[in-house]
Amino acid sequence: MIAYKHRFHGHNSLRFVYAHGKTYRGQLLSIRIAENAGRIEYRCAVVVSKKISKSAVKRNRMRRRLYEIVRKNQDTIKIPADIVITVFSDDILTTDHANLEATVLRLLMQSRVI
């Protein structure tokens, strides 16, 4: 899990990213980035809808996998940005870690966050 200072707090923070962010879409997930000059560190949130999986256990496993990828690569994040990762498919559960990490890093490189 990522540190408390790197997590979103409150619904209005997500609303800001949805209103002002730019989206980069992959096959399994999308990343929405909004630069936030008022912050020193990045913040990250992972959104997994009940439409993806009715099971809370599976949704939380998806979240934990994505948070771990962000945490492992947090040293490469060079700008203070708000990052929202939205999951579109439950295939994230069966995708191996290397491919999932490559997908997330590719989307972050496209957005010029890393």
ABEGO torsion letter per residue (X at the ends): XBBAAABBBEAAAAAAAAAABBBBBBAABBBBBBBBAABABBBBBBBBBAAABABAAAAAAAAAAAAAAAAAAAAABABBBBBBBBBABAAAAABBAAAAAAAAAAAAAAAGAX
